[in-house]
């Protein structure tokens, strides 16, 4: 096994310096242009450089390599509202403003708004059938997804809408606080609503997916309701089972979006490193969890490119506790012994790309080391316990994007009832 000094020399020699974020930086990712799915990660949910770089890379993959879907770690109904604006699909969508639940800043930020404005302009130059779709992969929108199913059916099939209201009547009391539903079923005397959620999904599936966007959207929302019902029952029983259910749902949603778009469809995925890296190469996988990255690797092989993003220090947008207010916090320097500390000590450029498929890097980084993961909650006081896990970097990612110094995203104002766009005026 190579010494630490030798590993750092190999890292310094292998690192490809990247220019400032923009199309020059994005050109370095042409190497993944032939993939069916390119997954772009983030080490935190609140770092400007991650959003800005993913936007630039995605723009190049769309313009130069024919990618047709952007799928993100967001709720399906919220992403669908933005998708309608991006592709000019007309009115519809949730009653409440999209991207209005915690963590609001994760998608309602200046960096995301700039990307959305570019994508709308790009789409306007294309015929409707070739416009890039924007999809949400996540599982948390129980209430909004119920509303979306009913809204579609009331317009297109009022009789089925009445049946759907009866079926979803079991779940509607819990729409505002779905976690309370799971608690009541597991610890109380409440009967579960799984049969009702499955019955509604089956009814839509029997209607046939076809090519109609409204039916596809309604069916996907019914899939969310079914998965969310299961998720909120599992979350109090098993963290591993609930994690796997969530990532299985995200993968299935990605596959559904690709299938709906046709055989030539190609997707860019934006999600946390913990979702898009291959879980089998991490402590997550070693304890029984899988993720969308591992499922994509299994399904698509090397037609899936897994690209992680990492940083050492700076600032980050996060909350101290779940459902707490966003703060711009100082991001502590990476802990000794971590992959991030090793990259810092190797003296990598301020911005760099490591192609982890190269044999020399694979050999040098073949042993597990700590890796940082900051979600929407950041707890510096318990940094090691709360934000680090072990991973074998070249088995987890095909490439890693490094920013030595980073800063927090710029949040947009809280949503109002009337907005010019799904991300504000």
VOPAGU-2260 file (C-alpha; in pm, 1 decimal, decimal comma):
REM VOPAGU-2260
SITE   aa  ch    i         X         Y         Z
SITE  UNK   A    0       0,0       0,0       0,0
SITE  UNK   A    1     131,5     344,5     -93,3
SITE  UNK   A    2     241,6     581,9     182,5
SITE  UNK   A    3      37,2     892,2     256,2
SITE  UNK   A    4     306,6    1110,3      99,5
SITE  UNK   A    5     298,6     900,2    -218,3
SITE  UNK   A    6     -83,2     914,3    -233,5
SITE  UNK   A    7     -71,5    1291,7    -208,8
SITE  UNK   A    8     187,6    1308,4    -488,8
SITE  UNK   A    9     -34,0    1093,1    -709,7
SITE  UNK   A   10    -335,3    1314,0    -634,1
SITE  UNK   A   11    -140,3    1631,5    -715,1
SITE  UNK   A   12     -20,1    1485,7   -1045,3
SITE  UNK   A   13    -362,9    1347,8   -1145,4
SITE  UNK   A   14    -568,5    1656,6   -1059,9
SITE  UNK   A   15    -691,4    1843,7   -1367,6
SITE  UNK   A   16    -714,2    2218,4   -1292,9
SITE  UNK   A   17   -1052,9    2364,2   -1378,6
SITE  UNK   A   18   -1120,3    2721,1   -1493,9
SITE  UNK   A   19   -1379,8    2944,8   -1334,7
SITE  UNK   A   20   -1730,9    2803,7   -1341,9
SITE  UNK   A   21   -1880,4    2838,9   -1687,1
SITE  UNK   A   22   -1872,1    2664,6   -2022,0
SITE  UNK   A   23   -1492,7    2632,7   -2015,9
SITE  UNK   A   24   -1522,0    2432,5   -1692,3
SITE  UNK   A   25   -1810,9    2230,4   -1835,5
SITE  UNK   A   26   -1602,4    2125,1   -2136,6
SITE  UNK   A   27   -1401,0    1896,7   -1906,5
SITE  UNK   A   28   -1714,0    1680,5   -1873,0
SITE  UNK   A   29   -1749,3    1602,1   -2242,2
SITE  UNK   A   30   -1589,0    1270,1   -2147,3
SITE  UNK   A   31   -1929,1    1168,8   -2005,4
SITE  UNK   A   32   -2134,7    1291,0   -2302,3
SITE  UNK   A   33   -2205,4     942,2   -2435,0
SITE  UNK   A   34   -2359,9     819,9   -2108,5
SITE  UNK   A   35   -2734,6     756,6   -2078,0
SITE  UNK   A   36   -2744,0     901,9   -1726,8
SITE  UNK   A   37   -2498,7    1148,2   -1569,2
SITE  UNK   A   38   -2544,5    1188,0   -1192,8
SITE  UNK   A   39   -2403,1    1509,8   -1045,1
SITE  UNK   A   40   -2369,8    1515,7    -667,6
SITE  UNK   A   41   -2303,3    1761,6    -388,4
SITE  UNK   A   42   -2138,5    1726,1     -48,6
SITE  UNK   A   43   -2388,6    1974,2     100,2
SITE  UNK   A   44   -2735,7    2096,6      12,4
SITE  UNK   A   45   -2631,7    2460,5      39,0
SITE  UNK   A   46   -2311,9    2537,7    -155,0
SITE  UNK   A   47   -2301,4    2791,0    -440,2
SITE  UNK   A   48   -2021,7    2619,6    -632,5
SITE  UNK   A   49   -2204,5    2287,4    -649,0
SITE  UNK   A   50   -2521,0    2440,9    -794,5
SITE  UNK   A   51   -2335,5    2671,2   -1032,9
SITE  UNK   A   52   -2105,5    2395,4   -1162,4
SITE  UNK   A   53   -2390,6    2148,2   -1206,1
SITE  UNK   A   54   -2583,4    2412,4   -1398,6
SITE  UNK   A   55   -2288,8    2477,5   -1632,0
SITE  UNK   A   56   -2220,7    2105,2   -1684,6
SITE  UNK   A   57   -2588,3    2030,6   -1744,9
SITE  UNK   A   58   -2610,8    2313,2   -1998,2
SITE  UNK   A   59   -2323,2    2161,7   -2195,4
SITE  UNK   A   60   -2465,7    1809,8   -2175,7
SITE  UNK   A   61   -2797,4    1942,9   -2307,1
SITE  UNK   A   62   -2652,4    2162,3   -2582,3
SITE  UNK   A   63   -2367,2    1939,7   -2701,6
SITE  UNK   A   64   -2467,9    1585,3   -2611,3
SITE  UNK   A   65   -2845,0    1566,7   -2645,1
SITE  UNK   A   66   -2955,5    1525,0   -2284,0
SITE  UNK   A   67   -3332,6    1563,7   -2256,3
SITE  UNK   A   68   -3420,0    1533,6   -1886,6
SITE  UNK   A   69   -3302,4    1708,3   -1570,7
SITE  UNK   A   70   -3410,1    1504,2   -1265,3
SITE  UNK   A   71   -3347,6    1642,9    -918,1
SITE  UNK   A   72   -3379,3    1553,8    -549,7
SITE  UNK   A   73   -3704,6    1747,3    -516,3
SITE  UNK   A   74   -4074,5    1669,8    -485,6
SITE  UNK   A   75   -4252,6    1563,5    -805,0
SITE  UNK   A   76   -4538,8    1821,5    -788,0
SITE  UNK   A   77   -4300,9    2113,2    -724,6
SITE  UNK   A   78   -4071,5    2008,7   -1009,0
SITE  UNK   A   79   -4377,5    1959,1   -1231,5
SITE  UNK   A   80   -4483,6    2319,3   -1169,7
SITE  UNK   A   81   -4140,5    2437,6   -1280,8
SITE  UNK   A   82   -4148,8    2194,0   -1574,1
SITE  UNK   A   83   -4475,1    2345,0   -1698,4
SITE  UNK   A   84   -4311,9    2688,4   -1697,2
SITE  UNK   A   85   -3991,9    2563,0   -1860,0
SITE  UNK   A   86   -4176,0    2385,0   -2141,5
SITE  UNK   A   87   -4477,0    2621,8   -2159,6
SITE  UNK   A   88   -4722,6    2341,3   -2092,1
SITE  UNK   A   89   -4997,7    2568,3   -1966,3
SITE  UNK   A   90   -5173,3    2606,1   -1629,5
SITE  UNK   A   91   -5207,1    2341,6   -1362,4
SITE  UNK   A   92   -5017,5    2224,5   -1062,1
SITE  UNK   A   93   -5042,0    2248,4    -684,4
SITE  UNK   A   94   -5250,8    2507,5    -506,7
SITE  UNK   A   95   -4959,9    2614,6    -287,5
SITE  UNK   A   96   -4646,5    2775,3    -434,5
SITE  UNK   A   97   -4385,0    2516,1    -536,2
SITE  UNK   A   98   -4067,7    2465,0    -332,9
SITE  UNK   A   99   -4231,1    2615,7     -24,8
SITE  UNK   A  100   -4169,6    2339,8     232,2
SITE  UNK   A  101   -3850,2    2302,1     434,9
SITE  UNK   A  102   -3576,0    2327,8     313,7
SITE  UNK   A  103   -3693,5    2616,8      97,4
SITE  UNK   A  104   -3342,4    2732,8       3,5
SITE  UNK   A  105   -3248,4    2397,3    -146,5
SITE  UNK   A  106   -3424,5    2480,4    -473,7
SITE  UNK   A  107   -3546,3    2834,8    -420,1
SITE  UNK   A  108   -3209,8    3007,1    -465,4
SITE  UNK   A  109   -3045,1    3246,8    -709,4
SITE  UNK   A  110   -2828,8    2976,6    -861,3
SITE  UNK   A  111   -3129,1    2759,9    -944,4
SITE  UNK   A  112   -3328,5    3052,4   -1078,8
SITE  UNK   A  113   -3048,3    3142,9   -1320,1
SITE  UNK   A  114   -3037,4    2785,4   -1449,4
SITE  UNK   A  115   -3415,4    2775,7   -1490,7
SITE  UNK   A  116   -3415,2    3099,6   -1688,1
SITE  UNK   A  117   -3149,6    2959,8   -1923,3
SITE  UNK   A  118   -3339,7    2631,9   -1969,3
SITE  UNK   A  119   -3665,4    2811,2   -2053,3
SITE  UNK   A  120   -3486,6    3018,8   -2318,3
SITE  UNK   A  121   -3321,7    2704,0   -2454,0
SITE  UNK   A  122   -3656,9    2523,8   -2470,1
SITE  UNK   A  123   -3826,8    2815,3   -2644,5
SITE  UNK   A  124   -3597,8    2761,5   -2944,6
SITE  UNK   A  125   -3706,9    2396,9   -2978,6
SITE  UNK   A  126   -4028,5    2229,7   -3094,8
SITE  UNK   A  127   -4242,8    2109,9   -2800,7
SITE  UNK   A  128   -4152,8    1742,8   -2843,9
SITE  UNK   A  129   -3779,8    1815,4   -2811,3
SITE  UNK   A  130   -3791,2    2041,6   -2505,8
SITE  UNK   A  131   -3595,6    1939,2   -2196,2
SITE  UNK   A  132   -3815,2    1810,4   -1912,9
SITE  UNK   A  133   -3756,9    1885,7   -1544,3
SITE  UNK   A  134   -3854,8    1608,9   -1301,5
SITE  UNK   A  135   -3859,2    1566,0    -924,5
SITE  UNK   A  136   -3748,8    1232,6    -780,4
SITE  UNK   A  137   -3833,1    1254,0    -410,9
SITE  UNK   A  138   -4099,1    1100,7    -190,5
SITE  UNK   A  139   -4213,6    1361,1      61,1
SITE  UNK   A  140   -4507,6    1523,8    -120,7
SITE  UNK   A  141   -4794,7    1313,9      14,3
SITE  UNK   A  142   -5042,1    1602,6      39,3
SITE  UNK   A  143   -4940,0    1781,9    -280,5
SITE  UNK   A  144   -4942,5    1458,9    -477,9
SITE  UNK   A  145   -5293,9    1371,4    -358,2
SITE  UNK   A  146   -5407,4    1719,7    -464,1
SITE  UNK   A  147   -5241,0    1679,2    -804,8
SITE  UNK   A  148   -5409,1    1344,0    -873,7
SITE  UNK   A  149   -5748,7    1485,0    -783,9
SITE  UNK   A  150   -5690,9    1802,5    -984,5
SITE  UNK   A  151   -5607,5    1608,3   -1300,7
SITE  UNK   A  152   -5900,0    1371,1   -1261,8
SITE  UNK   A  153   -6152,5    1645,4   -1193,0
SITE  UNK   A  154   -6061,9    1797,2   -1530,6
SITE  UNK   A  155   -6029,0    1478,7   -1735,9
SITE  UNK   A  156   -6244,5    1215,3   -1560,7
SITE  UNK   A  157   -6484,3    1354,0   -1294,8
SITE  UNK   A  158   -6627,4    1010,6   -1215,3
SITE  UNK   A  159   -6282,0     870,9   -1142,5
SITE  UNK   A  160   -6209,6    1184,4    -938,9
SITE  UNK   A  161   -6498,5    1097,8    -706,0
SITE  UNK   A  162   -6361,6     744,5    -665,3
SITE  UNK   A  163   -6014,4     882,8    -596,9
SITE  UNK   A  164   -6150,1    1113,7    -326,9
SITE  UNK   A  165   -6308,4     812,6    -154,1
SITE  UNK   A  166   -5984,6     613,8    -173,5
SITE  UNK   A  167   -5764,6     897,7     -53,5
SITE  UNK   A  168   -6009,3     983,6     224,9
SITE  UNK   A  169   -5808,8     746,4     445,6
SITE  UNK   A  170   -5498,1     963,5     401,0
SITE  UNK   A  171   -5630,2    1317,0     368,4
SITE  UNK   A  172   -5649,7    1381,6     746,5
SITE  UNK   A  173   -5272,2    1333,2     754,3
SITE  UNK   A  174   -5174,8    1546,6     455,6
SITE  UNK   A  175   -5033,7    1832,9     661,5
SITE  UNK   A  176   -4833,3    1609,6     898,7
SITE  UNK   A  177   -4773,6    1274,0     727,9
SITE  UNK   A  178   -4523,0    1165,3     992,1
SITE  UNK   A  179   -4813,2    1160,2    1238,6
SITE  UNK   A  180   -4980,8     902,2    1015,8
SITE  UNK   A  181   -4684,0     668,6    1042,9
SITE  UNK   A  182   -4669,9     714,3    1418,4
SITE  UNK   A  183   -5042,9     646,2    1454,6
SITE  UNK   A  184   -5028,0     326,8    1247,7
SITE  UNK   A  185   -4717,1     191,6    1420,6
SITE  UNK   A  186   -4786,7     293,2    1780,4
SITE  UNK   A  187   -5161,0     360,9    1786,5
SITE  UNK   A  188   -5476,3     183,1    1676,1
SITE  UNK   A  189   -5496,0     341,9    1332,2
SITE  UNK   A  190   -5535,1     106,9    1035,8
SITE  UNK   A  191   -5300,4     168,5     745,0
SITE  UNK   A  192   -5409,5     315,0     412,7
SITE  UNK   A  193   -5187,7     106,3     187,9
SITE  UNK   A  194   -5472,8     -71,4       9,0
SITE  UNK   A  195   -5636,6     258,9     -84,2
SITE  UNK   A  196   -5311,6     406,2    -219,1
SITE  UNK   A  197   -5240,9      93,1    -424,3
SITE  UNK   A  198   -5596,9      83,2    -559,3
SITE  UNK   A  199   -5575,4     440,1    -687,9
SITE  UNK   A  200   -5242,0     380,1    -855,7
SITE  UNK   A  201   -5375,4      60,8   -1015,1
SITE  UNK   A  202   -5676,0     248,2   -1149,6
SITE  UNK   A  203   -5450,3     500,6   -1324,4
SITE  UNK   A  204   -5219,3     230,2   -1457,1
SITE  UNK   A  205   -5519,3      50,5   -1606,7
SITE  UNK   A  206   -5610,7     375,0   -1782,9
SITE  UNK   A  207   -5285,0     336,5   -1975,7
SITE  UNK   A  208   -4983,8     563,1   -1960,8
SITE  UNK   A  209   -5009,4     668,7   -2325,5
SITE  UNK   A  210   -4835,6     987,0   -2428,5
SITE  UNK   A  211   -5060,6    1231,6   -2248,5
SITE  UNK   A  212   -4866,8    1447,2   -2007,0
SITE  UNK   A  213   -5157,1    1486,6   -1764,8
SITE  UNK   A  214   -5198,6    1110,2   -1728,1
SITE  UNK   A  215   -4825,6    1058,0   -1681,9
SITE  UNK   A  216   -4817,5    1331,4   -1417,1
SITE  UNK   A  217   -5123,4    1191,4   -1238,3
SITE  UNK   A  218   -4979,3     839,3   -1240,7
SITE  UNK   A  219   -4643,6     955,5   -1105,7
SITE  UNK   A  220   -4815,7    1146,9    -827,6
SITE  UNK   A  221   -5013,8     832,3    -743,1
SITE  UNK   A  222   -4680,7     645,8    -725,1
SITE  UNK   A  223   -4557,7     910,9    -481,3
SITE  UNK   A  224   -4868,0     867,7    -264,1
SITE  UNK   A  225   -4820,8     491,2    -253,2
SITE  UNK   A  226   -4448,1     522,3    -173,4
SITE  UNK   A  227   -4498,9     800,2      82,1
SITE  UNK   A  228   -4763,4     597,2     263,0
SITE  UNK   A  229   -4511,0     316,0     298,8
SITE  UNK   A  230   -4225,9     551,7     384,3
SITE  UNK   A  231   -4401,8     721,9     675,0
SITE  UNK   A  232   -4494,1     384,1     822,2
SITE  UNK   A  233   -4136,7     259,5     790,8
SITE  UNK   A  234   -3953,6     568,5     915,0
SITE  UNK   A  235   -4027,8     491,6    1281,6
SITE  UNK   A  236   -3939,3     124,5    1244,9
SITE  UNK   A  237   -3623,5     105,8    1035,0
SITE  UNK   A  238   -3392,7     375,3     902,8
SITE  UNK   A  239   -3240,5     130,6     654,6
SITE  UNK   A  240   -3577,9      20,3     515,6
SITE  UNK   A  241   -3705,5     376,8     482,3
SITE  UNK   A  242   -3381,5     492,8     314,8
SITE  UNK   A  243   -3396,7     204,5      66,6
SITE  UNK   A  244   -3763,3     267,3      -9,2
SITE  UNK   A  245   -3688,3     633,6     -80,0
SITE  UNK   A  246   -3393,4     565,9    -310,7
SITE  UNK   A  247   -3576,0     283,0    -486,6
SITE  UNK   A  248   -3859,9     528,4    -551,1
SITE  UNK   A  249   -3615,9     787,7    -686,9
SITE  UNK   A  250   -3461,7     531,4    -920,9
SITE  UNK   A  251   -3801,4     404,8   -1036,4
SITE  UNK   A  252   -3910,0     763,8   -1102,1
SITE  UNK   A  253   -3598,7     824,9   -1309,7
SITE  UNK   A  254   -3668,9     510,7   -1512,3
SITE  UNK   A  255   -4030,1     617,5   -1563,0
SITE  UNK   A  256   -3917,7     961,3   -1685,2
SITE  UNK   A  257   -3673,5     801,7   -1930,7
SITE  UNK   A  258   -3934,6     555,7   -2056,2
SITE  UNK   A  259   -4192,4     832,5   -2099,1
SITE  UNK   A  260   -3946,8    1043,7   -2300,6
SITE  UNK   A  261   -3860,5     762,7   -2541,3
SITE  UNK   A  262   -3563,1     542,5   -2632,7
SITE  UNK   A  263   -3331,7     834,3   -2714,9
SITE  UNK   A  264   -3383,5    1006,5   -2378,7
SITE  UNK   A  265   -3079,4    1091,9   -2165,4
SITE  UNK   A  266   -3093,2    1229,7   -1812,0
SITE  UNK   A  267   -2883,7    1446,9   -1581,7
SITE  UNK   A  268   -2953,6    1383,4   -1212,6
SITE  UNK   A  269   -2884,5    1636,5    -935,1
SITE  UNK   A  270   -2878,8    1491,7    -583,1
SITE  UNK   A  271   -2658,3    1463,1    -276,7
SITE  UNK   A  272   -2337,9    1259,2    -297,3
SITE  UNK   A  273   -2493,9    1011,3     -55,8
SITE  UNK   A  274   -2759,2     937,8    -318,3
SITE  UNK   A  275   -2562,6     949,0    -644,0
SITE  UNK   A  276   -2239,6     774,4    -540,4
SITE  UNK   A  277   -2238,2     394,6    -543,5
SITE  UNK   A  278   -2355,3     303,3    -192,5
SITE  UNK   A  279   -2188,9     -38,5    -219,5
SITE  UNK   A  280   -1852,7     141,4    -180,3
SITE  UNK   A  281   -1953,4     315,3     144,4
SITE  UNK   A  282   -2043,3     242,6     503,8
SITE  UNK   A  283   -2406,0     294,4     398,7
SITE  UNK   A  284   -2388,7      -8,6     172,4
SITE  UNK   A  285   -2190,5    -210,7     422,4
SITE  UNK   A  286   -2483,3    -175,5     665,1
SITE  UNK   A  287   -2748,8    -272,1     409,8
SITE  UNK   A  288   -2846,8      54,4     241,1
SITE  UNK   A  289   -2848,3     112,6    -133,9
SITE  UNK   A  290   -2905,1     430,2    -334,4
SITE  UNK   A  291   -2992,3     565,1    -676,2
SITE  UNK   A  292   -2626,5     565,1    -781,8
SITE  UNK   A  293   -2585,6     194,8    -707,4
SITE  UNK   A  294   -2914,1     113,8    -881,8
SITE  UNK   A  295   -2809,1     317,0   -1186,4
SITE  UNK   A  296   -2473,3     139,7   -1196,8
SITE  UNK   A  297   -2652,7    -196,1   -1188,1
SITE  UNK   A  298   -2911,2     -97,5   -1450,2
SITE  UNK   A  299   -2697,4     104,5   -1691,4
SITE  UNK   A  300   -2343,1     -16,1   -1622,0
SITE  UNK   A  301   -2087,5     231,3   -1755,1
SITE  UNK   A  302   -2367,1     417,9   -1934,5
SITE  UNK   A  303   -2417,6     578,6   -1592,1
SITE  UNK   A  304   -2153,6     833,8   -1488,2
SITE  UNK   A  305   -2135,7     907,0   -1113,5
SITE  UNK   A  306   -1972,6    1243,7   -1040,6
SITE  UNK   A  307   -1921,1    1356,7    -681,9
SITE  UNK   A  308   -1858,5    1714,2    -564,3
SITE  UNK   A  309   -1651,8    1805,6    -260,2
SITE  UNK   A  310   -1509,3    2100,9     -70,1
SITE  UNK   A  311   -1290,7    2176,6     229,5
SITE  UNK   A  312   -1398,2    2498,5     393,5
SITE  UNK   A  313   -1592,9    2820,9     350,0
SITE  UNK   A  314   -1960,4    2876,9     426,2
SITE  UNK   A  315   -2278,7    2677,5     373,2
SITE  UNK   A  316   -2653,6    2739,1     385,8
SITE  UNK   A  317   -2809,8    2502,0     639,0
SITE  UNK   A  318   -3023,3    2480,9     950,9
SITE  UNK   A  319   -2920,5    2366,9    1298,6
SITE  UNK   A  320   -3228,7    2143,7    1322,9
SITE  UNK   A  321   -3489,9    1999,0    1092,8
SITE  UNK   A  322   -3756,7    2257,7    1007,6
SITE  UNK   A  323   -3538,0    2532,0    1155,2
SITE  UNK   A  324   -3447,1    2862,6     990,5
SITE  UNK   A  325   -3172,9    2869,7     728,0
SITE  UNK   A  326   -2844,2    3020,8     839,4
SITE  UNK   A  327   -2520,6    3093,0     657,7
SITE  UNK   A  328   -2277,6    2889,5     866,2
SITE  UNK   A  329   -1901,1    2857,4     861,8
SITE  UNK   A  330   -1802,6    2520,1     713,7
SITE  UNK   A  331   -1525,5    2376,6     926,2
SITE  UNK   A  332   -1206,4    2253,2     758,5
SITE  UNK   A  333   -1226,5    1881,9     680,3
SITE  UNK   A  334   -1124,2    1644,3     958,7
SITE  UNK   A  335    -777,4    1486,3     950,8
SITE  UNK   A  336    -781,5    1144,8     789,2
SITE  UNK   A  337   -1068,8    1229,6     555,8
SITE  UNK   A  338   -1062,8    1226,9     176,3
SITE  UNK   A  339   -1117,9    1602,9     186,1
SITE  UNK   A  340    -823,0    1663,3     417,8
SITE  UNK   A  341    -605,2    1448,3     194,0
SITE  UNK   A  342    -703,8    1657,4    -110,2
SITE  UNK   A  343    -629,8    1976,2      82,1
SITE  UNK   A  344    -291,2    1851,8     197,4
SITE  UNK   A  345    -203,1    1737,6    -155,6
SITE  UNK   A  346    -214,2    2102,4    -259,9
SITE  UNK   A  347    -473,5    2059,0    -534,0
SITE  UNK   A  348    -572,3    2366,1    -739,2
SITE  UNK   A  349    -859,9    2580,0    -611,5
SITE  UNK   A  350   -1086,0    2401,0    -861,1
SITE  UNK   A  351    -993,6    2054,3    -986,9
SITE  UNK   A  352   -1128,5    1737,6   -1146,7
SITE  UNK   A  353   -1010,7    1390,0   -1050,2
SITE  UNK   A  354   -1097,4    1118,7   -1303,4
SITE  UNK   A  355   -1116,2     827,2   -1063,1
SITE  UNK   A  356   -1132,8     569,0   -1340,8
SITE  UNK   A  357    -757,1     596,3   -1400,7
SITE  UNK   A  358    -568,8     289,6   -1267,3
SITE  UNK   A  359    -314,2     494,5   -1072,1
SITE  UNK   A  360    -584,3     679,1    -875,9
SITE  UNK   A  361    -785,8     362,5    -825,0
SITE  UNK   A  362    -482,7     191,4    -672,5
SITE  UNK   A  363    -382,2     489,7    -456,9
SITE  UNK   A  364    -733,5     539,4    -314,7
SITE  UNK   A  365    -833,3     175,8    -277,4
SITE  UNK   A  366    -865,0     191,2     102,5
SITE  UNK   A  367   -1167,2     341,2     282,5
SITE  UNK   A  368   -1138,7     683,4     443,3
SITE  UNK   A  369   -1375,5     932,6     597,3
SITE  UNK   A  370   -1596,7    1141,4     367,6
SITE  UNK   A  371   -1805,7    1443,9     468,6
SITE  UNK   A  372   -2178,7    1470,9     404,0
SITE  UNK   A  373   -2375,2    1780,4     507,4
SITE  UNK   A  374   -2745,4    1776,9     429,0
SITE  UNK   A  375   -2994,0    2051,4     510,0
SITE  UNK   A  376   -2893,8    2026,9     876,8
SITE  UNK   A  377   -2537,2    2111,7     983,3
SITE  UNK   A  378   -2416,8    2046,3    1338,5
SITE  UNK   A  379   -2050,9    2151,4    1370,4
SITE  UNK   A  380   -2048,8    2061,1    1740,9
SITE  UNK   A  381   -2093,1    1691,8    1649,9
SITE  UNK   A  382   -1910,4    1707,9    1316,9
SITE  UNK   A  383   -1752,4    1361,5    1321,7
SITE  UNK   A  384   -2062,0    1174,6    1434,5
SITE  UNK   A  385   -2313,6    1376,7    1233,2
SITE  UNK   A  386   -2139,2    1435,5     902,9
SITE  UNK   A  387   -1879,9    1169,0     821,2
SITE  UNK   A  388   -1890,3     813,4     693,5
SITE  UNK   A  389   -1631,7     583,3     536,6
SITE  UNK   A  390   -1605,1     532,7     161,3
SITE  UNK   A  391   -1373,0     394,6    -105,5
SITE  UNK   A  392   -1366,2     694,9    -334,4
SITE  UNK   A  393   -1290,5     540,6    -679,0
SITE  UNK   A  394   -1555,2     270,8    -627,1
SITE  UNK   A  395   -1807,5     531,6    -516,1
SITE  UNK   A  396   -1758,3     782,5    -801,9
SITE  UNK   A  397   -1625,5     787,2   -1157,5
SITE  UNK   A  398   -1497,0    1139,5   -1099,1
SITE  UNK   A  399   -1475,3    1397,7    -822,2
SITE  UNK   A  400   -1501,7    1775,3    -859,2
SITE  UNK   A  401   -1303,3    1967,0    -595,7
SITE  UNK   A  402   -1350,3    2320,8    -467,3
SITE  UNK   A  403   -1095,6    2404,8    -198,1
SITE  UNK   A  404   -1301,8    2704,9     -84,5
SITE  UNK   A  405   -1676,0    2741,4    -126,4
SITE  UNK   A  406   -1961,9    2966,8     -18,7
SITE  UNK   A  407   -2329,4    2939,7      63,1
SITE  UNK   A  408   -2605,3    2956,7    -195,3
SITE  UNK   A  409   -2804,3    3280,0    -214,3
SITE  UNK   A  410   -3162,3    3208,4    -102,3
SITE  UNK   A  411   -3461,7    3370,6    -269,7
SITE  UNK   A  412   -3739,9    3532,5     -68,1
SITE  UNK   A  413   -4003,9    3304,6      75,7
SITE  UNK   A  414   -4274,2    3224,5    -178,9
SITE  UNK   A  415   -4586,3    3436,0    -206,7
SITE  UNK   A  416   -4926,6    3319,1    -319,8
SITE  UNK   A  417   -4884,5    3488,7    -659,2
SITE  UNK   A  418   -4551,7    3463,1    -838,6
SITE  UNK   A  419   -4445,6    3544,0   -1192,1
SITE  UNK   A  420   -4249,6    3215,5   -1212,0
SITE  UNK   A  421   -4223,0    2902,0    -997,5
SITE  UNK   A  422   -3902,2    3045,8    -849,8
SITE  UNK   A  423   -4021,1    3399,2    -786,2
SITE  UNK   A  424   -4034,6    3709,7   -1001,0
